[in-house]
């Protein structure tokens, strides 16, 4: 199983925010933002910062999906 942050990008659209706005309110680095964009793992501290800034739960910004190779 892999992680997907598609929910995060949809939530940003719904809140009329850009990725740079997310960086500004959370203080996350461009490297971390790139990891999110590539659906790579980030620390729970980062996820918690994002959830606090967007006033949401971790399930609102990410989900676990089956790897295509596992089918």
Order of alpha helices (4+ residues) and beta strands (2+ residues): beta-alpha-alpha-alpha-alpha-beta
